[in-house]
Amino acid sequence: MLQVQFIRENRETVLDGLAKRNFANAEALIDEVLKADEARRSTQVSLDNILAESNKLSKEIGGLFKSGEVQKANLLKEKTGQLKEQSKVLGDTLNTVANDLQNLLFQIPNVPHVSVVAGKNEEDNEEVFKEGTIPDLGENALPHWELAKKYDIIDFDLGAKITGAGFPVYKGKGARLQRALINYFLDKNTKAGYKEVQVPHLVNEASGFGTGQLPDKEGQMYHVTGDDLYLIPTAEVPMTNLFRGDLVKENELPITVTGYTPCFRREAGSYGAHVRGLNRLHQFDKVEIVRVEHPDNSYNALNGMVDHIKDILRELKLPYRILRLCGGDTGFTAALTFDFELFSTAQDRWLEISSASNFETFQANRLKLRFKNKEGKSQLVHTLNGSSLALPRVLAGILENYQTTDGIKIPDVLVPYCGFDKID
């Protein structure tokens, strides 16, 4: 979340940033925050003054008793009792005001980076890079859901039987290709310096608040009500929360981790041909990268993440493009996001397969994740994350773009991982 001091000192900058997002009632909410902050600070001053006076009187009382002035001491004791009652009332008021302020801050999204343009939705995103050759598959090219059925490698009906729509079953060479992609992505990430971790697939409420999924995306997450835990929507949540509450040393930065997890998203209200097959799932696999960075280096690190994902797509030889998201399409917690999309020739459309984001201090403030700078003062880090990559649409792109009349070729870089070079 945004820091109150930043809002207080940069009110117009915050409002300009929220305007890029088309954030409703921004001015009223920001002014409510500032009002609550003023109430919190004034209450804190009053409480501090009373506590200081009470401490002063306590010392005087001790001296009076020692000098035998019992009557004066008792009068001051009576006054300290009154101050104690006042401090209790002020303490309760301070807790209420602080909670109200916190709840208001939870409603405010991150301020977009200066490079982010205003916009309403994905139609206003900016294409900043494109690479790769779109294959000519002819008129008989099949979408991946038909290829999956033809070669018996993914069974959507069987998944619906076991669980429901959006939970596919991978079979035979389809399962092996899925496993090959996971191992390939992890190997690429660890070779680039990311430390591999295996993390829980359920998180507590504090973790959801730490990375900003709660309360913003509560309705999109599966909630295990009996234990008050949430199935993770992305590995970003447990991986970033590895460092919640930490005070790291400056020379320990950057901290970089990668991990594979299944991801679970309710995706309520998603229907139609555009979400058919692997295009939109409730459970899917993803390999994630997370960075904890010094604020001075976070945007260089973001560019490095983008280049790293580019390298993976080049090795897979898939046509792709990169979009810089506009304000209206940028996620609640992000300051700047680049989306990667590959072209599905059989569907004749672009499919999002990855995003790389810099959250600046937004998550770190929630996580209380800091480092000590050279002056010895604690300072919030910047957090970043990216998909490298989300498997369903990468798999869909491989099936569709590598299809031939006698089977589906496997990208050369994956053959050692798969143990076969064709699905037929």
C-alpha positions, -999 to +999 in steps of 0.1 A: +000+000+000+010+036-004+028+053+025+008+080+042+037+104+042+041+100+004+004+108+000+006+137+023+036+152+005+026+143-030-012+146-031-014+159-067+011+133-080-010+105-064-043+120-079-027+123-113-015+086-111-049+074-100-065+094-129-044+072-153-062+042-138-096+058-141-099+052-103-133+064-092-137+089-063-099+092-060-100+128-047-126+120-020-107+089-009-074+106-007-088+135+013-104+110+036-070+094+041-054+128+049-082+136+073-078+103+091-040+107+091-044+142+107-068+127+133-043+099+140-014+123+144-032+148+166-045+119+188-010+106+191+004+140+201-023+143+228-016+108+241+022+115+241+016+147+260-005+131+287+019+102+290+048+127+294+029+146+320+020+114+339+056+104+339+067+137+352+041+137+380+051+102+390+087+114+395+074+143+416+052+120+437+082+099+446+101+130+457+072+143+477+068+111+496+105+110+504+103+146+518+072+137+538+048+159+519+022+131+518-009+153+512+007+169+481+018+135+469-018+121+472-032+150+453-008+144+424-016+106+426-052+115+421-043+136+391-022+108+376-052+085+380-073+110+359-045+112+333-044+074+332-081+073+324-076+100+297-047+080+282-068+049+280-096+067+262-070+083+238-053+050+233-086+034+223-094+063+200-059+060+184-064+023+177-098+030+161-084+059+140-053+039+129-075+009+119-098+033+099-067+048+082-054+013+074-087+002+058-087+034+037-052+028+025-061-008+015-085+007-010-060+027-029-040+011-058-004+018-066+006+050-084+016+041-120+051+047-132+056+079-152+059+058-184+024+044-180-001+060-202-037+067-193-062+042-205-094+023-197-086-013-207-064-037-227-073-019-259-052+011-247-021-009-240+011+000-259+029-025-280+066-019-274+083-050-290+074-078-314+095-107-326+092-141-343+077-154-375+040-164-375+038-197-393+015-203-423-005-234-413-030-234-441-068-235-439-069-268-420-051-257-389-068-268-357-071-250-324-053-267-294-085-282-279-092-301-311-055-312-313-056-323-277-086-346-285-071-358-318-039-370-302-054-378-268-030-357-248-054-334-228-089-344-216-111-315-207-142-337-203-125-361-179-113-331-158-149-318-157-161-352-145-136-353-117-138-316-106-155-293-130-149-271-160-114-255-160-096-285-145-080-305-174-063-339-172-030-341-191-023-376-205+006-394-221+028-372-242+007-342-231+017-348-194+053-354-204+054-321-224+039-303-194+066-317-171+093-309-197+082-272-198+083-269-160+118-284-158+131-263-188+117-230-172+132-238-138+166-247-154+166-214-173+158-194-142+184-211-119+211-207-146+202-170-146+209-168-109+175-174-093+174-197-063+148-225-066+123-228-038+093-251-031+066-232-013+032-241+002+002-240-021-021-225+006-014-192+024-029-175+054-047-141+054-016-122+063+002-135+032-027-125+010-027-090+024+011-088+022+012-091-016-021-073-022-044-102-033-065-093-002-088-075+000-086-066-038-089-101-053-107-119-025-135-131-048-111-146-073-094-168-047-105-202-034-110-199+003-106-230+026-131-217+052-125-243+079-089-233+083-091-198+069-065-204+043-064-195+006-053-216-024-026-196-041-035-177-073+002-175-082+035-184-066+042-147-062+022-148-030+041-174-010+075-166-026+073-129-018+060-136+017+091-156+024+106-122+034+076-107+052+088-087+082+125-090+074+151-064+078+178-074+052+213-061+048+219-038+018+247-061+006+222-090+005+203-073-023+191-084-048+174-115-035+161-136-063+140-168-062+121-190-086+096-218-081+070-240-097+035-242-083+000-250-094-022-219-094-059-217-085-082-190-097-120-189-095-122-166-126-159-160-119-179-150-149-155-161-176-174-178-204-173-180-242-150-191-270-121-168-259-117-189-228-121-223-244-096-251-238-064-240-221-071-203-227-087-198-192-084-224-164-092-226-127-061-247-120-029-243-140+008-246-136+033-217-136+069-211-130+075-177-113+105-154-106+105-129-077+131-102-070+137-081-038+157-051-050+173-019-039+151+010-050+179+024-071+181-008-092+146-020-095+139-007-130+171-021-144+161-054-128+127-052-145+144-047-178+165-077-170+135-098-163+119-088-196+151-098-214+152-131-196+116-140-207+125-129-242+153-154-243+130-182-233+105-174-260+133-171-286+145-206-277+110-219-280+107-201-313+073-188-307+061-155-322+054-130-294+050-093-286+054-072-254+028-047-242+033-019-217+000-019-198-020+013-196-032+027-163-066+011-166-052-024-172-023-023-147-029-045-117-039-030-084-004-035-068+018-027-098+036+005-108+046-008-142+038-041-160+049-056-192+027-083-207+040-110-230+016-124-256+022-152-281+004-155-313-019-184-317-021-190-355-050-215-352-071-191-332-058-160-350-053-141-318-028-130-292-027-150-259-011-135-227+015-159-214+035-138-190+038-105-172+067-088-154+059-061-129+076-037-105+056-030-074+081-004-061+074-001-023+037-010-025+041-046-014+071-040+008+051-015+029+024-041+035+051-068+041+072-045+064+101-056+043+131-033+047+168-030+044+194-008+062+209+018+040+244+032+042+233+058+067+220+030+090+183+039+085+157+013+075+142+018+041+116-001+021+128-024-007+112-027-041+096-060-050+092-075-086+078-106-100+073-123-134+060-154-150+086-175-167+062-189-178+026-197-173+022-231-189-014-234-204-011-209-231+025-217-239+014-253-243-015-241-265+009-220-286+032-250-291+004-273-301-011-249-325+020-233-341+040-265-343+013-286-358+019-304-392-002-327-413+014-357-396+017-346-360+029-319-337+067-312-337+084-305-303+106-273-301+142-284-304+151-270-269+125-292-253+134-325-270+160-334-243+134-328-216+106-347-233+125-376-247+105-374-280+104-350-309+069-354-321+033-360-309+015-383-334 
